[in-house]
Amino acid sequence: MTNAVPFTHTTLSRLAAGLCLSASLAACSPAPSPLPDQLGAEFQPGMSLDDARRRLAAHGTTFSEKSSTECLALVERSPNVSQLPPQGGPCVFGKIPLSRSWYGGKSDVILQLVFSADGRLADGHFEQIDSLL
């Protein structure tokens, strides 16, 4: 005699429901956005800080600008916050909302711009972040 537990309709229904839920969540996850690459092409080294501000505003970016001293202190206090080392000038951290899903997920592009002491863009980092709320 075997001690196998028989499958019941309830067990099969739960298994099917779980698979359907998993498949629907996977199907609804956001596709990679072309925006990070587009921003990388748009924000080229040598761009002025004023031009960068205008372009960020045109993209609907929420951003904060930090002085060179604040940039350096931020990297020293929280090295995980900054992807790029300070370059002697101000730095900008920002977020551009991309989408929200019906199940509570959201997708944003986060960015960091670092400027040299003369106020010209030295480097930029743009990354899509997807999360469940």
Disulfide bonds with the S-S distance in Angstrom:
Cys71-Cys91 1.92
